[in-house]
Amino acid sequence: MASDSQPRTELASVVRREFLQGASWLAGAVVLGSSGALLTACSSKEPEAPPAAPAATGKVPGLTGTAYVKGDAGYEAAREAAIWVGNKPKRYPAMIVFPKNAQEVAAAVNFAREQKLRVGVRSGGHSWTASGVQEGSLLIDLFAWNEVKIDAASKTAWVQPGTQAGAFNEALNKQGFAFPTAHASHVSLGGFLICGGFGRHSREWGIGCENVLEVECVNA
């Protein structure tokens, strides 16, 4: 974050590329237009409850990224890493996947639908309720998705969902910009913005989601 002595002559707007890729079960909105106007909103139908013994096989067609099934070596470390709070809830996804790109997110969502698994998404895992980690679900972990592309001329940026507040503003500050991120530097933008985007600058600059111009997502 820039110090108070550094000038903030412009407030950068954010275009979040791939921020909600794979968030098929999240009720949300698609925001388009240079003014950040809300053009359309939709909520997803409540998915079917997963079967008592989920049919996840550990192999997702089209997925080359890492995948863990409950019981695998590395599964518990991945599950705990997806939960920021120290009090880890005793909820165990049937599978945790780490897709490498948008196509692999779509493959994971298709697999979950076929196997009748709920879908959870983690960008930073900062939720107090660990909402992305659901019993018997498929957890899509996007924490490593942290690419940022800033277009100084248009005062916009493409930001992936795992990008943390501190890293984002550090990149922006180098070009004389800032953005109303969370109060903690390690909060990722994905979950922060779909929850509205309330931070320490909200009273003066507004909330984060008011500056979202476009969202790319994978639906159910």
C-alpha positions in Angstrom: 0.0 0.0 0.0 1.2 3.5 -0.7 2.0 5.8 2.2 -0.2 8.8 2.8 2.6 11.0 1.5 2.4 9.4 -2.0 0.0 11.2 -4.4 -3.1 9.3 -5.6 -4.2 11.3 -8.6 -6.2 8.5 -10.2 -8.3 5.6 -8.9 -7.9 2.6 -11.1 -10.9 0.6 -12.1 -10.6 -3.2 -12.2 -11.6 -5.6 -14.9 -11.3 -9.0 -13.3 -10.4 -11.6 -15.9 -11.2 -15.1 -14.9 -12.1 -14.0 -11.4 -15.1 -16.3 -11.1 -14.0 -19.0 -13.5 -15.6 -22.2 -12.1 -17.9 -20.4 -9.7 -20.9 -22.3 -11.0 -22.9 -22.5 -7.8 -22.3 -18.9 -6.6 -25.2 -16.6 -6.9 -23.8 -13.5 -8.5 -23.9 -10.8 -11.2 -22.3 -10.1 -14.5 -21.0 -6.5 -14.6 -20.1 -4.8 -17.9 -19.6 -1.3 -19.2 -17.2 1.5 -18.5 -19.4 2.9 -15.8 -19.5 -0.4 -13.9 -23.2 -0.5 -14.3 -25.0 -3.6 -13.3 -26.4 -5.0 -16.6 -27.7 -8.4 -15.5 -27.9 -10.5 -12.4 -28.8 -14.1 -11.9 -28.7 -16.7 -9.2 -28.1 -20.4 -9.6 -30.5 -23.2 -8.7 -29.7 -25.0 -5.6 -27.8 -28.1 -6.6 -28.7 -31.6 -5.6 -27.3 -32.9 -2.4 -24.2 -35.1 -3.1 -24.7 -38.9 -2.7 -23.6 -40.5 0.6 -20.6 -42.0 -1.2 -19.5 -39.5 -3.8 -18.5 -41.1 -7.1 -15.4 -39.0 -7.6 -12.7 -41.2 -9.1 -9.6 -39.0 -8.8 -9.5 -38.5 -12.5 -11.2 -35.5 -14.1 -11.3 -35.6 -17.9 -9.5 -32.6 -19.3 -7.7 -31.7 -16.0 -3.9 -31.8 -16.1 -3.5 -29.8 -12.8 -3.2 -31.5 -9.4 -6.2 -33.3 -8.0 -6.6 -34.9 -4.5 -9.3 -37.3 -3.5 -10.1 -37.6 0.2 -7.6 -40.1 1.6 -4.7 -39.2 -0.8 -1.4 -38.1 0.5 -1.4 -34.3 0.4 -5.2 -34.1 0.6 -5.4 -32.8 4.2 -2.6 -30.3 3.6 -4.6 -28.9 0.6 -7.8 -28.9 2.6 -6.3 -27.0 5.5 -4.5 -24.6 3.2 -7.9 -23.6 1.7 -9.1 -22.3 5.1 -7.5 -19.2 6.5 -8.9 -19.3 10.0 -7.1 -21.4 12.6 -10.3 -23.2 13.7 -10.6 -25.6 10.7 -14.2 -26.8 10.2 -14.6 -30.6 10.0 -15.9 -30.5 6.4 -14.2 -32.7 3.8 -14.6 -32.2 0.1 -14.7 -35.4 -2.0 -12.1 -33.9 -4.3 -9.8 -30.8 -4.4 -8.6 -29.7 -7.8 -6.0 -27.1 -9.0 -6.9 -26.2 -12.6 -4.3 -24.6 -14.7 -6.6 -22.6 -17.0 -10.2 -21.7 -17.8 -10.7 -24.8 -19.9 -9.7 -27.0 -16.9 -12.1 -25.1 -14.6 -14.9 -25.9 -17.1 -13.8 -29.6 -17.1 -14.0 -29.7 -13.3 -17.4 -28.1 -13.3 -18.7 -30.6 -15.9 -17.3 -33.5 -13.8 -18.9 -32.2 -10.7 -22.3 -31.9 -12.4 -22.0 -35.4 -13.8 -21.0 -36.8 -10.5 -23.7 -34.8 -8.7 -21.2 -33.0 -6.5 -21.6 -29.5 -5.1 -18.9 -27.1 -6.2 -16.9 -24.9 -3.9 -14.4 -22.2 -5.0 -11.5 -20.8 -3.2 -9.5 -17.8 -4.2 -7.9 -16.8 -1.0 -9.7 -18.8 1.7 -10.2 -15.8 3.9 -13.9 -16.5 4.6 -14.5 -16.9 8.4 -17.1 -19.6 7.6 -14.8 -21.3 5.0 -17.8 -21.2 2.6 -15.8 -22.8 -0.3 -15.0 -25.9 1.7 -18.1 -28.1 1.7 -18.7 -31.7 2.8 -18.6 -34.1 -0.1 -18.1 -31.4 -2.7 -15.6 -30.6 -5.4 -13.4 -27.7 -4.3 -11.8 -25.7 -7.1 -8.7 -23.9 -5.7 -7.7 -20.8 -7.6 -5.3 -19.4 -5.1 -2.3 -19.6 -7.5 -4.2 -17.6 -10.1 -2.6 -14.2 -9.4 -1.7 -12.7 -12.7 -2.2 -8.9 -13.0 -2.2 -6.9 -16.3 -2.5 -3.1 -15.9 -3.4 -0.8 -18.8 -2.3 2.6 -17.6 -3.9 4.3 -20.7 -7.4 3.1 -20.0 -6.9 3.0 -16.2 -8.1 -0.6 -16.0 -6.5 -3.9 -15.0 -7.2 -7.6 -15.7 -6.9 -9.4 -12.4 -7.1 -13.1 -11.6 -9.0 -14.1 -8.4 -6.1 -15.3 -6.3 -4.4 -11.9 -6.5 -3.9 -10.5 -3.0 -4.7 -6.9 -2.0 -1.1 -6.0 -1.1 0.4 -7.3 -4.3 -2.2 -5.7 -6.4 -1.8 -2.2 -4.9 2.0 -2.5 -5.0 1.7 -3.1 -8.7 -0.7 -0.2 -9.1 1.3 2.2 -7.0 4.3 1.8 -9.3 2.1 3.4 -12.0 0.5 6.0 -9.8 -2.8 4.2 -9.2 -4.6 2.6 -6.3 -7.7 0.5 -5.7 -10.1 0.1 -2.8 -8.9 -3.3 -1.7 -9.4 -5.1 1.7 -8.0 -3.8 4.9 -5.6 -6.9 5.1 -3.0 -7.2 2.4 -3.4 -11.0 2.2 -7.1 -11.0 1.2 -7.5 -12.2 -2.4 -9.7 -10.2 -4.8 -12.0 -13.0 -5.8 -13.9 -13.6 -2.6 -13.4 -9.9 -1.6 -15.2 -8.6 -4.6 -18.1 -11.1 -4.8 -18.9 -10.2 -1.2 -19.1 -6.5 -2.2 -15.5 -5.4 -1.5 -15.6 -3.4 1.8 -12.2 -2.1 2.8 -10.6 0.7 4.7 -11.1 3.1 1.7 -14.7 2.4 1.2 -16.1 5.6 2.7 -14.1 7.8 0.3 -13.7 5.6 -2.8 -16.8 3.4 -2.6 -16.7 -0.4 -2.4 -14.6 -2.6 -4.6 -17.4 -4.2 -6.7 -18.5 -0.7 -7.9 -15.3 -0.6 -9.9 -15.7 -4.0 -11.6 -16.3 -3.6 -15.3 -16.4 -7.2 -16.5 -16.3 -10.7 -15.1 -15.4 -13.9 -17.0 -16.9 -17.0 -15.5 -17.8 -20.6 -16.1 -21.5 -21.3 -15.4 -23.1 -24.6 -14.4 
